[in-house]
Amino acid sequence: MESLRVLGGIIQIPPCNSFSNSVTSKLDNGRAGRQVGVTTTTRRRRRRNNDSNGGGLCVKLTGSVLGGSDESRLGFGGAGASTSRDHNDDDGGGRTRRIDREKGLILGAERDDSGSVVGFNLIPHSDDSLANAISDEIKQAEDIDGVEKPHTKTTYNIVFVTAEAAPYSKTGGLGDVCGSLPIVLASRGHRVMVVSPRYQNGTAADKNFDGAVDTGARANVLCFEGVQEVGFFHEYKEGVDWVFVDHPAYHRPGNPYGDVYGAFGDNQFRFTLLCHAACEAPLVIPLGGFTYGEKSIFLVNDWHAGLVPVLLAAKYRPYGVYKDARSILVIHNLAHQGVEPAITYKNLGLPAEWYGALGWVFPEWARTHALDTGEAVNILKGAVVTSDRILTVSKGYAWEITTVEGGYGLQDLLSSRKSVLNGITNGIDDVDWNPSTDRHIPNHYSAEDLSGKVQCKVALQKELGLPVRPDCPLIGFIGRLDYQKGIDVIQQAIPELMQDDVQFVMLGSGNSLYEEWMREAESSYNDKFRGWVGFNVPISHRITAGCDILLMPSRFEPCGLNQLYAMRYGTIPVVHGTGGLRDTVETFNPYTPDGGEGTGWTFSPLAKDEMLAALRTAIRTYREHKSSWDGLIKRGMQKDFTWETAAEQYEQVFEWATVDPPYVG
């Protein structure tokens, strides 16, 4: 039996026939691998089958959990794993017992400045060959699904702060990002926490939080001229610590931001609580036996989480807390900034001298009356000022927010911080959005076999009551019915477009005027137009799979996901050249040596004639150049828009953030 001497315990490596007793299984199923900080390579499972002769290695840890003396043992093993020695009694009495102590590795503890254990490393002791053998065995291992886990050079404690995170809460792309990216980062070896409100609105959506249990931890938040007690619920799922801030302010009908009557009037209070609680969570909640601690990276998403970097700089660092933490602001939509009257600053729980970080003055033309001084507090502005790095959800949007047209009054401030401003295009969930396995579509297909896509089109035409015509170009739109999405441009173009031999389907909800127009258009063009008022996830999948063309005439689009879904499903996007749409959709060019390049069409400026010209070019290509159209489909389906690609870029930003000193005011 091999054994490894460790600090405070023994790692044994006995021959075994099952992975169920191995540390890789226990760390993976029991969460210890991520929570205790054992280097992430130990979490990978080997697919190699052990034979009955004892081939292969299984690792056990024994003893007590962290916190004992140096001679205490690490507590992960079972019976029979309490010694590092092989005891062999010779025949006959009186003979001494022979004890073989094998050479091994030292498991060295890494400690932060406060002396807390934050991780472990295997250190060669006396037999480098054993260390190398185990290291190679683990690094080359594949997980239980047969997919090799990516190797991450440096791992971090990452804390997402967000108003929504799918599947617990979601109103749009923010929920998708904060529900998917943390899981991928966790799979790459990082320790990840997501902090979001525990919404209870009296609907079936409340069941999303059923798996979260009360941690018993409480925090008293001093804000709004009083002390507010918040609780923390926790669920460990898919390698991520999902932490939900509990307070009566989150228990009401509606969505995270408002109800049928509009935005909630106390949103500043609700999200101020979230930010204060998020700063306390890594300090007070012992997840997996110990807290995340002060050396964390906070990813704050939009204005709802924008007070976090201000609090770190104003409330914690002056007292020696979070001096090694970093904050990264992720801007999903700059149009929403959390602006409130200046008098509300005293409610935020910040020192008076920090008013300048959030202070904001509206231009004269935007003031309500002659006596209005225009003074306000702007939470997102405070985040831009105090964050260590700033990200947007696409490279194009990172540039647009520094312009007058896209900066919403913050363009000069953002331009002054260009050195720390980057854009990373969002990824998509390639499990939910996969045409070869999608449970919402009637037929599956892939880039190698597109026959199922035509069948999806026919099924969609039948479902919507349109004439079944596989050869007729079918154009789709999926999104909110509001001014940002360019619905007015579609409204102007429909009478002219309906003169062509095409079919058009729209799915969405929003402005009641646009909803009524969709109903009227369906009545006027009954054999060509269908409008589905509302949002339905299965229908959105079927429209994405069944349409030939997806139209996205957005006025601005920080990233956009529907064009990524469309390309994944072989549906050609025709988009306004803005933000993430311009970044992700490459205009088709047939004049290349290899027969064409590109994945769709972009048009600019945003106007009816330009949009119709791009649509008609796409329609003509569909009808007259089938080989070119098939090339467009296959190139789009082969694009890599997975979260793994985005996660690598986030890791680079983490590295940059930790190289530079934190913001101190």
C-alpha positions as CSV (number, residue, x, y, z in Angstrom):
1,M,0.0,0.0,0.0
2,E,1.4,3.4,-0.9
3,S,1.0,6.3,1.4
4,L,1.6,10.1,1.3
5,R,2.6,11.9,4.5
6,V,0.7,15.2,4.6
7,L,0.6,18.2,7.0
8,G,-2.0,17.2,9.5
9,G,-3.0,13.8,8.0
10,I,-2.4,10.9,5.7
11,I,-3.3,10.4,2.1
12,Q,-3.4,6.7,1.4
13,I,-3.3,5.1,-2.1
14,P,-4.5,1.6,-1.8
15,P,-5.4,-0.6,-4.8
16,C,-9.2,-0.6,-5.3
17,N,-11.8,-1.9,-7.6
18,S,-14.3,0.9,-7.4
19,F,-14.2,4.7,-7.7
20,S,-16.9,5.1,-5.1
21,N,-14.4,5.1,-2.2
22,S,-11.9,7.3,-4.0
23,V,-11.2,10.9,-3.0
24,T,-12.1,12.0,-6.5
25,S,-15.6,10.6,-6.0
26,K,-15.9,11.9,-2.4
27,L,-14.5,15.3,-3.3
28,D,-16.8,15.6,-6.3
29,N,-20.0,14.3,-4.7
30,G,-19.3,15.7,-1.3
31,R,-18.1,19.1,-2.5
32,A,-14.9,19.0,-0.5
33,G,-12.8,19.4,-3.5
34,R,-14.1,22.8,-4.2
35,Q,-14.9,23.9,-0.7
36,V,-11.7,22.9,1.1
37,G,-9.5,24.2,-1.6
38,V,-7.7,21.0,-2.7
39,T,-6.1,21.8,-6.1
40,T,-8.7,21.3,-8.8
41,T,-7.0,18.5,-10.7
42,T,-7.9,16.1,-7.9
43,R,-11.5,16.5,-8.8
44,R,-11.2,14.8,-12.1
45,R,-12.4,11.2,-12.4
46,R,-10.5,8.6,-14.3
47,R,-12.4,6.4,-16.7
48,R,-9.8,3.7,-16.5
49,N,-11.3,0.5,-15.0
50,N,-9.5,-1.0,-12.1
51,D,-9.0,-4.8,-12.4
52,S,-9.4,-7.3,-9.7
53,N,-5.7,-7.6,-9.3
54,G,-5.5,-4.1,-7.7
55,G,-4.4,-2.1,-10.8
56,G,-4.9,1.6,-10.6
57,L,-4.9,4.0,-7.7
58,C,-7.7,5.3,-5.5
59,V,-7.0,8.2,-3.1
60,K,-8.4,8.5,0.4
61,L,-8.1,11.3,2.9
62,T,-8.7,10.5,6.6
63,G,-9.0,12.3,9.9
64,S,-10.8,15.5,10.9
65,V,-11.8,18.5,9.0
66,L,-9.7,21.7,8.9
67,G,-9.0,23.5,12.0
68,G,-7.3,21.0,14.2
69,S,-3.6,20.8,15.2
70,D,-0.9,19.8,12.8
71,E,-1.3,16.2,13.9
72,S,-5.0,16.0,13.3
73,R,-6.1,14.1,10.3
74,L,-8.1,15.3,7.3
75,G,-11.6,13.9,7.5
76,F,-12.7,12.3,4.2
77,G,-12.0,8.7,4.5
78,G,-13.9,5.7,5.7
79,A,-13.1,2.7,7.8
80,G,-9.8,1.1,7.3
81,A,-8.1,4.3,6.2
82,S,-6.7,5.4,9.5
83,T,-3.0,4.5,9.1
84,S,-0.2,5.0,6.6
85,R,1.6,1.8,7.4
86,D,1.3,-1.8,6.1
87,H,1.3,-4.1,9.1
88,N,2.6,-7.6,8.3
89,D,3.0,-10.2,11.1
90,D,5.5,-12.9,10.4
91,D,4.8,-16.6,11.2
92,G,5.4,-17.7,14.7
93,G,5.2,-15.9,18.0
94,G,7.8,-13.5,19.3
95,R,8.7,-12.1,16.0
96,T,8.6,-8.4,15.6
97,R,6.0,-6.7,13.4
98,R,7.5,-5.2,10.2
99,I,6.3,-1.7,9.4
100,D,7.1,-0.3,6.0
101,R,6.8,3.5,5.7
102,E,6.8,4.4,2.0
103,K,8.0,7.7,0.7
104,G,5.4,10.2,-0.5
105,L,4.3,13.8,-1.0
106,I,3.7,16.5,1.5
107,L,0.4,18.2,1.3
108,G,1.4,21.8,2.1
109,A,-1.2,24.3,3.2
110,E,-1.5,27.7,1.6
111,R,-2.5,30.5,4.0
112,D,-3.6,34.1,3.4
113,D,-2.3,37.1,5.3
114,S,-4.6,36.4,8.2
115,G,-3.3,32.8,8.6
116,S,-6.5,31.2,7.2
117,V,-6.0,28.1,5.1
118,V,-7.1,28.9,1.5
119,G,-5.8,25.8,-0.3
120,F,-3.3,22.9,-0.5
121,N,-0.5,21.9,-2.9
122,L,1.2,18.5,-3.2
123,I,4.9,19.0,-2.6
124,P,7.5,16.4,-3.6
125,H,9.0,15.0,-0.4
126,S,11.5,12.3,-1.3
127,D,10.3,10.4,-4.3
128,D,9.7,12.8,-7.3
129,S,8.7,9.9,-9.5
130,L,5.7,9.2,-7.3
131,A,4.7,12.8,-7.4
132,N,5.1,13.0,-11.1
133,A,3.2,9.8,-11.7
134,I,0.2,10.9,-9.6
135,S,0.3,14.4,-11.1
136,D,0.3,13.1,-14.6
137,E,-2.4,10.5,-13.8
138,I,-4.7,13.2,-12.5
139,K,-4.0,15.9,-15.1
140,Q,-4.6,13.5,-18.0
141,A,-7.7,12.1,-16.4
142,E,-11.2,12.5,-18.0
143,D,-14.3,13.2,-16.1
144,I,-17.2,10.8,-15.7
145,D,-18.8,12.0,-19.0
146,G,-15.6,11.3,-20.9
147,V,-14.8,15.0,-21.5
148,E,-11.4,16.2,-20.3
149,K,-11.7,19.2,-17.9
150,P,-9.8,22.3,-18.9
151,H,-6.7,23.2,-17.0
152,T,-6.7,26.6,-15.3
153,K,-3.3,28.1,-14.4
154,T,-4.6,30.2,-11.5
155,T,-7.8,29.8,-9.6
156,Y,-9.8,32.5,-7.8
157,N,-12.6,33.0,-5.3
158,I,-15.2,34.6,-7.5
159,V,-18.4,36.3,-6.2
160,F,-21.1,37.2,-8.7
161,V,-23.5,39.9,-7.5
162,T,-26.7,40.1,-9.7
163,A,-30.3,41.0,-9.5
164,E,-31.2,37.8,-11.4
165,A,-29.7,34.4,-12.2
166,A,-31.4,31.6,-14.2
167,P,-33.1,29.3,-13.4
168,Y,-33.9,30.9,-10.1
169,S,-34.9,34.3,-11.6
170,K,-34.8,35.7,-15.1
171,T,-36.2,38.5,-17.2
172,G,-33.6,38.6,-19.9
173,G,-29.9,38.2,-20.9
174,L,-28.6,39.2,-17.5
175,G,-30.2,36.1,-15.9
176,D,-28.8,33.9,-18.7
177,V,-25.3,35.1,-18.2
178,C,-25.3,34.9,-14.4
179,G,-26.9,31.4,-14.6
180,S,-24.4,30.0,-17.0
181,L,-21.0,31.7,-16.7
182,P,-20.6,30.8,-13.0
183,I,-21.1,27.1,-13.7
184,V,-18.4,27.1,-16.4
185,L,-15.9,29.0,-14.3
186,A,-16.5,26.5,-11.5
187,S,-15.9,23.6,-13.8
188,R,-12.5,25.2,-14.6
189,G,-11.5,25.0,-11.0
190,H,-12.5,28.4,-9.5
191,R,-14.5,28.6,-6.3
192,V,-17.7,30.5,-7.3
193,M,-20.5,32.1,-5.4
194,V,-23.5,33.8,-6.9
195,V,-25.4,36.3,-4.6
196,S,-28.9,37.3,-5.7
197,P,-32.2,38.1,-3.9
198,R,-34.5,35.3,-2.8
199,Y,-37.6,36.4,-4.7
200,Q,-41.0,35.1,-3.5
201,N,-43.8,36.4,-5.7
202,G,-46.6,33.9,-4.9
203,T,-46.3,32.0,-8.2
204,A,-44.9,28.7,-9.4
205,A,-41.5,30.4,-9.8
206,D,-41.1,30.3,-6.0
207,K,-40.4,26.6,-6.3
208,N,-37.1,27.5,-8.0
209,F,-35.8,28.3,-4.5
210,D,-37.0,25.1,-2.9
211,G,-33.5,23.6,-2.9
212,A,-32.0,26.5,-1.0
213,V,-31.7,26.1,2.8
214,D,-31.4,28.8,5.5
215,T,-27.7,29.0,6.5
216,G,-28.6,30.6,9.8
217,A,-26.2,33.4,9.1
218,R,-27.5,36.9,9.5
219,A,-26.1,40.4,8.7
220,N,-27.3,43.7,10.0
221,V,-27.2,46.3,7.2
222,L,-27.0,50.0,8.2
223,C,-28.8,51.9,5.5
224,F,-31.9,54.0,4.9
225,E,-31.5,55.5,8.4
226,G,-32.0,52.2,10.2
227,V,-30.7,48.7,10.7
228,Q,-32.0,46.0,8.3
229,E,-31.4,42.3,9.1
230,V,-30.9,40.1,6.1
231,G,-30.7,36.3,6.0
232,F,-28.8,34.0,3.6
233,F,-30.2,30.9,1.9
234,H,-27.8,28.6,0.1
235,E,-27.9,25.8,-2.5
236,Y,-24.8,24.0,-3.9
237,K,-25.5,23.1,-7.4
238,E,-23.3,22.3,-10.5
239,G,-20.2,23.3,-8.5
240,V,-21.5,26.7,-7.6
241,D,-22.6,28.2,-4.3
242,W,-25.9,29.9,-5.0
243,V,-26.5,32.3,-2.1
244,F,-29.9,34.1,-1.9
245,V,-30.4,37.2,0.2
246,D,-33.6,37.1,2.1
247,H,-35.6,40.1,3.2
248,P,-39.3,41.0,3.1
249,A,-38.6,43.6,0.4
250,Y,-38.1,40.7,-2.1
251,H,-41.4,39.0,-1.2
252,R,-44.1,40.5,-3.5
253,P,-45.9,39.8,-6.7
254,G,-44.2,40.8,-10.0
255,N,-40.8,40.4,-11.5
256,P,-37.4,41.4,-9.9
257,Y,-37.9,45.0,-10.9
258,G,-41.6,45.8,-11.0
259,D,-45.2,44.7,-11.7
260,V,-48.0,45.5,-14.0
261,Y,-48.0,49.1,-12.7
262,G,-44.4,49.7,-13.5
263,A,-41.1,49.7,-11.7
264,F,-41.1,49.3,-7.9
265,G,-40.7,52.6,-6.1
266,D,-38.2,51.2,-3.6
267,N,-35.8,49.5,-6.0
268,Q,-33.0,51.7,-4.7
269,F,-33.6,50.3,-1.2
270,R,-34.0,46.7,-2.4
271,F,-30.7,46.7,-4.4
272,T,-28.8,48.7,-1.7
273,L,-29.6,45.8,0.6
274,L,-28.4,43.3,-2.0
275,C,-25.0,45.1,-2.3
276,H,-24.4,45.4,1.4
277,A,-25.4,41.7,1.9
278,A,-23.1,40.7,-1.0
279,C,-20.1,42.3,0.7
280,E,-20.9,40.5,4.0
281,A,-21.6,37.1,2.4
282,P,-17.9,36.0,1.8
283,L,-17.1,37.0,5.4
284,V,-19.9,35.4,7.4
285,I,-21.2,32.3,5.5
286,P,-19.1,29.2,6.1
287,L,-19.7,27.2,2.9
288,G,-18.1,23.8,2.9
289,G,-16.6,24.5,6.3
290,F,-15.0,27.9,5.7
291,T,-15.8,31.2,4.2
292,Y,-14.7,32.7,0.9
293,G,-12.8,35.3,2.8
294,E,-11.4,38.7,1.9
295,K,-9.3,37.6,-1.1
296,S,-12.2,37.5,-3.5
297,I,-13.0,38.9,-7.0
298,F,-16.4,40.5,-7.1
299,L,-18.2,40.5,-10.5
300,V,-20.9,43.2,-10.2
301,N,-23.5,43.1,-12.8
302,D,-25.3,46.4,-13.9
303,W,-26.5,49.1,-11.6
304,H,-28.3,46.8,-9.2
305,A,-24.9,45.6,-7.9
306,G,-23.1,48.9,-8.6
307,L,-22.7,49.8,-4.9
308,V,-20.4,46.9,-4.2
309,P,-17.2,48.4,-5.5
310,V,-18.1,51.7,-3.8
311,L,-18.6,49.9,-0.5
312,L,-15.3,48.0,-0.8
313,A,-13.5,51.3,-1.3
314,A,-15.4,53.4,1.2
315,K,-16.5,51.1,4.0
316,Y,-14.1,48.1,4.1
317,R,-10.6,49.0,2.8
318,P,-10.1,52.0,5.1
319,Y,-10.3,49.5,8.0
320,G,-8.0,46.8,6.5
321,V,-10.8,44.6,5.2
322,Y,-10.9,43.4,1.6
323,K,-7.6,45.0,1.0
324,D,-6.7,42.2,-1.5
325,A,-10.2,42.0,-3.1
326,R,-10.9,43.2,-6.6
327,S,-14.1,44.4,-8.2
328,I,-15.0,44.0,-11.9
329,L,-18.1,45.9,-13.3
330,V,-19.9,44.0,-16.0
331,I,-22.2,46.4,-18.0
332,H,-25.1,44.5,-19.7
333,N,-27.1,47.6,-20.5
334,L,-25.8,51.1,-19.9
335,A,-29.3,52.7,-20.5
336,H,-30.2,51.7,-16.9
337,Q,-28.1,53.5,-14.3
338,G,-30.0,53.6,-11.0
339,V,-30.4,57.3,-10.9
340,E,-32.3,58.8,-7.9
341,P,-32.6,62.3,-6.3
342,A,-29.4,63.5,-4.6
343,I,-31.2,63.6,-1.2
344,T,-31.3,59.8,-1.2
345,Y,-27.5,59.6,-0.9
346,K,-27.8,59.5,2.9
347,N,-29.8,56.3,2.6
348,L,-27.0,54.3,0.9
349,G,-24.9,53.6,4.0
350,L,-21.8,55.5,2.7
351,P,-19.6,58.1,4.3
352,A,-20.6,61.6,3.4
353,E,-17.2,62.4,1.8
354,W,-17.9,59.8,-0.9
355,Y,-20.8,61.7,-2.4
356,G,-18.6,62.8,-5.3
357,A,-18.2,59.2,-6.6
358,L,-22.0,59.0,-7.2
359,G,-22.8,62.6,-7.6
360,W,-24.5,63.3,-11.0
361,V,-25.9,66.5,-12.6
362,F,-28.5,66.3,-15.4
363,P,-28.0,68.7,-18.3
364,E,-30.4,71.7,-18.4
365,W,-32.5,70.3,-21.2
366,A,-33.2,67.1,-19.1
367,R,-34.4,69.0,-15.9
368,T,-38.0,69.0,-15.0
369,H,-38.5,72.7,-14.2
370,A,-36.6,76.0,-13.9
371,L,-35.8,75.5,-10.2
372,D,-34.5,72.0,-10.7
373,T,-30.8,71.9,-10.1
374,G,-30.5,68.5,-11.8
375,E,-28.5,67.0,-8.9
376,A,-28.8,63.3,-8.4
377,V,-27.0,60.1,-7.4
378,N,-26.0,57.7,-10.1
379,I,-25.1,54.2,-8.8
380,L,-23.7,53.0,-12.0
381,K,-21.5,56.0,-12.2
382,G,-20.1,55.2,-8.8
383,A,-19.3,51.7,-10.0
384,V,-17.5,53.0,-13.1
385,V,-15.4,55.3,-10.9
386,T,-14.4,52.7,-8.2
387,S,-14.2,49.3,-10.1
388,D,-10.8,47.9,-10.8
389,R,-11.8,46.6,-14.2
390,I,-14.8,47.3,-16.5
391,L,-16.3,44.8,-18.9
392,T,-19.1,44.9,-21.4
393,V,-20.8,41.9,-23.1
394,S,-19.3,42.5,-26.5
395,K,-16.3,44.3,-27.9
396,G,-18.4,46.5,-30.1
397,Y,-20.5,47.7,-27.1
398,A,-17.3,48.5,-25.2
399,W,-16.6,51.0,-27.9
400,E,-20.1,52.3,-28.3
401,I,-20.5,53.3,-24.6
402,T,-17.6,55.7,-25.1
403,T,-19.5,57.6,-27.8
404,V,-22.1,60.3,-27.4
405,E,-24.7,58.1,-29.0
406,G,-24.2,55.1,-26.8
407,G,-22.8,56.6,-23.6
408,Y,-26.0,57.9,-22.0
409,G,-24.1,60.7,-20.3
410,L,-21.2,58.5,-19.1
411,Q,-19.2,58.5,-22.3
412,D,-16.5,60.9,-21.0
413,L,-16.1,59.0,-17.8
414,L,-15.9,55.7,-19.6
415,S,-13.4,57.1,-22.1
416,S,-11.2,58.2,-19.2
417,R,-11.1,54.5,-18.1
418,K,-10.4,53.0,-21.5
419,S,-7.2,51.4,-20.2
420,V,-9.3,49.0,-18.0
421,L,-12.3,48.7,-20.3
422,N,-12.8,45.5,-22.3
423,G,-15.5,43.6,-24.1
424,I,-16.2,39.9,-23.9
425,T,-19.0,38.4,-26.1
426,N,-21.5,36.3,-24.1
427,G,-21.7,32.6,-24.7
428,I,-24.7,30.4,-25.1
429,D,-25.8,27.2,-23.3
430,D,-24.9,24.6,-25.9
431,V,-26.8,22.0,-24.1
432,D,-30.2,23.7,-24.0
433,W,-29.6,25.2,-27.5
434,N,-28.5,22.2,-29.5
435,P,-30.5,21.2,-32.6
436,S,-29.2,17.6,-32.4
437,T,-30.8,17.1,-28.9
438,D,-33.3,19.9,-28.4
439,R,-36.4,18.5,-26.7
440,H,-38.6,21.4,-27.9
441,I,-38.2,20.8,-31.7
442,P,-39.9,18.0,-33.6
443,N,-36.9,16.8,-35.6
444,H,-33.2,16.9,-34.8
445,Y,-30.4,17.8,-37.2
446,S,-26.8,18.9,-37.4
447,A,-24.4,20.6,-39.8
448,E,-23.6,17.2,-41.3
449,D,-27.3,16.3,-41.8
450,L,-29.7,19.2,-42.4
451,S,-32.7,17.2,-43.4
452,G,-34.4,17.7,-40.0
453,K,-34.4,21.5,-40.4
454,V,-36.8,21.4,-43.3
455,Q,-39.1,19.1,-41.3
456,C,-38.9,21.6,-38.4
457,K,-40.0,24.3,-40.9
458,V,-43.0,22.3,-42.1
459,A,-44.0,21.5,-38.5
460,L,-43.8,25.2,-37.6
461,Q,-46.0,26.2,-40.6
462,K,-48.6,23.6,-39.5
463,E,-48.5,24.7,-35.9
464,L,-49.0,28.4,-36.8
465,G,-51.6,27.7,-39.4
466,L,-49.6,29.0,-42.3
467,P,-49.6,27.4,-45.8
468,V,-47.2,24.5,-45.7
469,R,-44.6,25.6,-48.3
470,P,-41.0,24.3,-47.6
471,D,-39.7,26.4,-50.5
472,C,-41.1,29.7,-49.2
473,P,-38.6,31.9,-47.2
474,L,-39.8,32.0,-43.6
475,I,-38.6,35.1,-41.6
476,G,-38.7,35.2,-37.8
477,F,-38.4,37.7,-35.0
478,I,-38.1,36.9,-31.3
479,G,-37.8,39.6,-28.7
480,R,-39.3,42.4,-26.6
481,L,-41.8,44.6,-28.4
482,D,-40.2,48.0,-27.7
483,Y,-38.4,50.9,-29.3
484,Q,-34.9,49.5,-28.6
485,K,-35.7,46.4,-30.7
486,G,-36.6,48.3,-33.8
487,I,-40.3,47.2,-33.9
488,D,-41.3,50.5,-35.4
489,V,-39.0,49.8,-38.4
490,I,-40.5,46.4,-38.9
491,Q,-44.0,48.0,-38.6
492,Q,-43.1,50.4,-41.4
493,A,-41.6,47.6,-43.6
494,I,-44.3,45.0,-43.3
495,P,-46.8,46.4,-45.9
496,E,-44.0,46.4,-48.5
497,L,-42.5,43.1,-47.5
498,M,-45.8,41.3,-47.6
499,Q,-46.0,42.0,-51.3
500,D,-43.1,39.5,-51.7
501,D,-43.5,35.8,-51.7
502,V,-42.4,35.3,-48.0
503,Q,-43.8,34.3,-44.6
504,F,-43.2,36.2,-41.4
505,V,-43.6,35.2,-37.8
506,M,-43.1,37.3,-34.6
507,L,-42.9,36.2,-31.0
508,G,-42.8,38.7,-28.2
509,S,-44.5,41.0,-25.7
510,G,-44.1,44.5,-24.4
511,N,-45.6,47.8,-25.6
512,S,-49.3,47.3,-25.9
513,L,-49.4,49.4,-29.1
514,Y,-47.0,47.0,-30.8
515,E,-49.0,44.0,-29.5
516,E,-52.2,45.3,-31.0
517,W,-50.4,46.0,-34.3
518,M,-49.2,42.4,-34.4
519,R,-52.8,41.2,-34.1
520,E,-54.0,43.6,-36.8
521,A,-51.1,42.5,-39.2
522,E,-52.1,38.9,-38.7
523,S,-55.7,39.7,-39.7
524,S,-54.5,41.7,-42.8
525,Y,-52.0,39.2,-44.0
526,N,-53.5,36.0,-42.8
527,D,-51.7,33.7,-45.2
528,K,-48.3,35.3,-44.7
529,F,-48.0,36.8,-41.2
530,R,-48.3,35.3,-37.7
531,G,-47.9,37.3,-34.4
532,W,-47.6,35.4,-31.1
533,V,-48.1,37.9,-28.2
534,G,-46.3,36.7,-25.1
535,F,-43.2,34.6,-24.6
536,N,-43.0,30.9,-24.7
537,V,-39.7,29.0,-24.4
538,P,-40.7,25.9,-26.5
539,I,-42.1,28.1,-29.3
540,S,-39.0,30.3,-29.3
541,H,-36.9,27.1,-29.9
542,R,-39.3,26.0,-32.7
543,I,-39.2,29.4,-34.4
544,T,-35.4,29.4,-34.2
545,A,-35.2,26.0,-35.8
546,G,-38.0,26.4,-38.3
547,C,-37.2,29.8,-39.8
548,D,-34.8,30.4,-42.6
549,I,-34.0,34.0,-41.6
550,L,-33.9,35.7,-38.2
551,L,-34.4,39.5,-38.3
552,M,-32.9,41.7,-35.5
553,P,-33.2,45.4,-36.3
554,S,-32.2,46.5,-32.8
555,R,-31.3,50.2,-32.3
556,F,-28.6,49.1,-29.8
557,E,-27.7,45.6,-28.6
558,P,-25.0,45.2,-26.0
559,C,-24.6,41.5,-27.0
560,G,-27.7,39.8,-28.2
561,L,-28.3,36.1,-27.9
562,N,-31.0,35.3,-30.5
563,Q,-28.5,35.8,-33.4
564,L,-26.2,33.3,-31.7
565,Y,-29.0,30.8,-31.2
566,A,-30.0,31.3,-34.8
567,M,-26.6,30.5,-36.2
568,R,-26.4,27.5,-33.9
569,Y,-29.6,26.3,-35.5
570,G,-28.7,27.0,-39.1
571,T,-31.0,30.1,-39.3
572,I,-29.4,33.0,-41.1
573,P,-29.3,36.3,-39.1
574,V,-30.1,39.7,-40.8
575,V,-29.2,42.3,-38.2
576,H,-28.6,46.0,-37.7
577,G,-24.8,46.6,-37.4
578,T,-24.6,47.6,-33.8
579,G,-22.9,46.3,-30.6
580,G,-22.7,42.6,-30.3
581,L,-24.7,42.0,-33.5
582,R,-21.9,43.6,-35.5
583,D,-19.3,41.6,-33.6
584,T,-20.9,38.2,-34.1
585,V,-22.6,38.3,-37.5
586,E,-20.2,38.4,-40.4
587,T,-21.7,39.7,-43.7
588,F,-21.8,37.2,-46.5
589,N,-19.1,37.6,-49.2
590,P,-19.5,35.2,-52.1
591,Y,-16.3,36.4,-53.9
592,T,-13.7,34.4,-52.1
593,P,-11.5,31.6,-53.4
594,D,-13.2,29.0,-51.2
595,G,-16.7,29.8,-52.4
596,G,-17.8,32.4,-49.8
597,E,-17.4,33.5,-46.3
598,G,-19.7,35.0,-43.6
599,T,-22.6,33.9,-41.6
600,G,-25.4,36.4,-42.4
601,W,-26.0,40.1,-43.3
602,T,-25.7,43.3,-41.4
603,F,-27.2,46.6,-42.5
604,S,-26.7,50.2,-41.4
605,P,-28.1,52.8,-40.8
606,L,-31.2,51.5,-39.1
607,A,-33.9,52.4,-41.7
608,K,-36.7,50.7,-43.5
609,D,-35.1,50.8,-46.9
610,E,-31.7,49.4,-45.7
611,M,-33.4,46.7,-43.8
612,L,-35.5,45.6,-46.7
613,A,-32.5,45.7,-49.0
614,A,-30.6,43.3,-46.7
615,L,-33.7,41.0,-46.3
616,R,-34.2,40.8,-50.1
617,T,-30.5,40.0,-50.7
618,A,-30.9,37.1,-48.2
619,I,-34.1,36.0,-49.8
620,R,-32.6,36.0,-53.3
621,T,-29.6,34.0,-52.1
622,Y,-32.0,31.5,-50.5
623,R,-33.9,31.1,-53.8
624,E,-31.2,31.3,-56.4
625,H,-27.9,30.2,-54.7
626,K,-28.6,27.0,-52.7
627,S,-24.9,26.1,-52.4
628,S,-24.0,29.5,-51.0
629,W,-27.0,29.3,-48.6
630,D,-25.9,25.8,-47.4
631,G,-22.4,27.3,-46.8
632,L,-23.9,30.1,-44.7
633,I,-25.8,27.5,-42.6
634,K,-22.8,25.3,-42.0
635,R,-20.4,28.1,-41.2
636,G,-22.9,29.5,-38.6
637,M,-23.5,26.1,-37.0
638,Q,-19.8,25.5,-36.7
639,K,-19.1,28.8,-34.9
640,D,-17.9,28.5,-31.3
641,F,-20.1,30.7,-29.1
642,T,-19.8,28.5,-26.0
643,W,-19.3,29.8,-22.5
644,E,-15.9,28.0,-22.4
645,T,-14.5,30.5,-24.9
646,A,-15.9,33.4,-22.9
647,A,-14.6,31.9,-19.6
648,E,-11.0,31.9,-20.9
649,Q,-11.3,35.6,-21.6
650,Y,-12.8,36.3,-18.2
651,E,-9.8,34.5,-16.6
652,Q,-7.4,36.8,-18.5
653,V,-9.3,39.8,-17.0
654,F,-9.1,38.3,-13.5
655,E,-5.3,38.1,-14.0
656,W,-5.1,41.7,-15.1
657,A,-7.2,42.8,-12.1
658,T,-5.0,41.1,-9.6
659,V,-1.8,42.4,-11.1
660,D,-2.9,46.0,-10.5
661,P,-3.5,47.4,-7.0
662,P,-7.1,47.8,-6.0
663,Y,-9.0,51.1,-6.1
664,V,-8.5,53.0,-2.8
665,G,-10.1,56.4,-3.6
